[in-house]
Amino acid sequence: MDWSYILGHMNYWLFTVMMMTGLYIVIARGNLVKKIVGLNIFQTAVFMFYISIGKVSGGTVPIFPTDMEIDPEVTYSNPLPHVLILTAIVVGIATTSLALALVVRIHEEYDTIEEDDILEIETRIAREENRAHGGAMGGRA
């Protein structure tokens, strides 16, 4: 493997670094907002990857001439990856806004957005409910 290969595929190396950064943020952080940011970084890397592989060297815009005399020597770029990414961007924005709304609701309920604190509060609530209502289940709740 030589330097021309590595430099020729620099965009793929950058997408990989972005994906791994986003994945690390999602796994390593306990803050829910940071997890959403990590997911958005990962998602953006995937978008850029698909747009990058949709590029055709020497390709032109896939618009046919008005006289419909198509030159068979012309290479056209495929517009499908770009259209799919536009749709994915809209879906990504909607999911991000829903996730942030859920984080706001979680903060209102638990007064924190740290994953460990929420788990601790949930465990405490479950123990209290088990003590209060566990006898109704024969002590098996």
NORQUISUL-V686169 format. One record per residue. SS is DSSP state (helix for helix, strand for strand, loop for the rest). PSI is psi in whole degrees, 0 to 359 (NA if undefined). NEAR is the number of other ideal C-beta (glycine too) atoms within 8 Angstrom. Layout:
BEGIN
SS/PSI/NEAR ; SS/PSI/NEAR
END
This chain:
BEGIN
loop/128/3 ; loop/175/5 ; helix/329/5 ; helix/324/6 ; helix/314/8 ; helix/313/10 ; helix/330/7 ; helix/339/6 ; loop/31/8 ; helix/323/8 ; helix/323/8 ; helix/324/9 ; helix/319/9 ; helix/321/8 ; helix/320/13 ; helix/317/9 ; helix/318/8 ; helix/317/13 ; helix/315/11 ; helix/326/8 ; helix/313/10 ; helix/317/16 ; helix/319/10 ; helix/318/9 ; helix/319/13 ; helix/318/11 ; helix/318/6 ; helix/340/5 ; loop/145/9 ; loop/347/6 ; strand/129/9 ; helix/325/10 ; helix/321/9 ; helix/325/10 ; helix/321/12 ; helix/319/12 ; helix/318/9 ; helix/318/15 ; helix/322/12 ; helix/322/11 ; helix/315/12 ; helix/315/13 ; helix/319/11 ; helix/322/10 ; helix/320/13 ; helix/318/11 ; helix/312/12 ; helix/325/11 ; helix/313/10 ; helix/321/11 ; helix/322/11 ; helix/317/10 ; helix/346/7 ; loop/350/11 ; loop/131/8 ; loop/126/9 ; loop/126/4 ; loop/5/5 ; loop/152/8 ; strand/174/8 ; loop/134/5 ; loop/59/8 ; loop/121/4 ; loop/150/6 ; loop/157/7 ; loop/332/4 ; loop/358/4 ; loop/23/6 ; loop/97/5 ; loop/127/7 ; loop/119/5 ; loop/347/4 ; loop/347/3 ; loop/134/7 ; loop/126/7 ; strand/146/9 ; loop/147/11 ; loop/121/8 ; loop/350/7 ; helix/315/7 ; helix/323/11 ; helix/321/9 ; helix/318/8 ; helix/322/9 ; helix/323/11 ; helix/317/8 ; helix/318/8 ; helix/326/11 ; helix/316/9 ; helix/316/8 ; helix/321/8 ; helix/319/11 ; helix/318/8 ; helix/318/8 ; helix/322/8 ; helix/317/11 ; helix/322/8 ; helix/317/8 ; helix/317/10 ; helix/324/10 ; helix/321/8 ; helix/323/8 ; helix/320/12 ; helix/316/8 ; helix/320/8 ; helix/320/11 ; helix/322/10 ; helix/323/6 ; helix/316/6 ; helix/352/8 ; loop/26/5 ; loop/159/8 ; loop/16/9 ; strand/130/9 ; helix/318/9 ; helix/319/7 ; helix/320/9 ; helix/318/12 ; helix/320/8 ; helix/317/8 ; helix/316/10 ; helix/320/8 ; helix/317/8 ; helix/318/8 ; helix/318/8 ; helix/321/8 ; helix/317/8 ; helix/319/8 ; helix/325/10 ; helix/320/9 ; helix/318/6 ; helix/322/6 ; helix/7/8 ; helix/331/11 ; helix/331/6 ; helix/338/6 ; helix/15/8 ; loop/24/5 ; loop/12/6 ; loop/12/5 ; loop/NA/8
END
